[in-house]
Amino acid sequence: MRIAASTTKGGLDDVVTDIFGRAPCFTIVDVKDGKVGSFEVVKNESAAASGGAGIAASQLMVDRDVDAVLTGKLGPNAYNVLNAAGIKVYMAAGIKVSEAVEKLLRGELEEITAPSGGKGGGMGRGMGRGMGRGMGRGRF
């Protein structure tokens, strides 16, 4: 089984990030017979992309034959790519990679079964009142 965790610096002692597509790197852990074996740190080349970071990161998981992803939030495009590839996604943000892998193997992590949003999102966060564009209070 291959498990990828979104991380900042990489390695088993790093902490799983809250973001997926724009995570600086991924720690990919090989598990054999229920035990952690080797691991590799892969830089996320799409982290700084102006768009499509989640899709590119998801494709990286597919290309690396990952079976499960440990992360925090991921947007709909990333979720759809991973889901179509049969890659399960689990909530593990804020947990050390080695501990998150152990929790996954014991069945203690919550599976993410729907997109949980991403940074930005592009859908606007306002309430449709034009606030911030000279239309709010305080303008005389």
Residue, then its C-alpha position, 0 to 999 in steps of 0.5 A: m500500500r502507498i500512502a501520500a501525505s500533504t506536507t511542508k518539508g516532507g518526512l515521517d516527522d513532518v506534520v500533515t498540512d491542512i491543504f492538498g493542491r498547494a502543499p509544498c510537497f508530499t511524503i509518500v510512504d510504502v507500507k508492507d505487511g502492515k508496517v511502514g517501510s521506505f518513504e520518499v519526499v516529492k516536491n509539489e511542482s504545481a503548488a505555486a501554479s496560478g490555477g489547476a494546482g489540485i488537479a496537477a497534485s491529484q495527477l501526481m498521486v495517480d502517477r505515483d500509484v498512491d492508494a490513499v491520501l492524508t490531508g486536510k481540505l481539497g477542492p472539487n476538482a482534486y477530489n474528483v480526480l482522486n475519486a475517479a482513480g479510486i484513491k481514498v482520502y482521509m482527514a489527518a491535518g495537524i498530525k505527524v505523518s508517522e502517526a497519521v499512517e499508523k492511525l490509517l492502518r488501525g482504521e482511526l481516520e475519517e474518510i473524506t467523501a466530498p470536496s471540502g473546499g480549497k484555498g480561494g475557491g473562486m466562488g466569492r465570499g461576499m453576501g451580494r451587497g457590494m461591500g468593499r467597493g465603495m457601496g458600504r457604510g461610511r461613504f458620504 
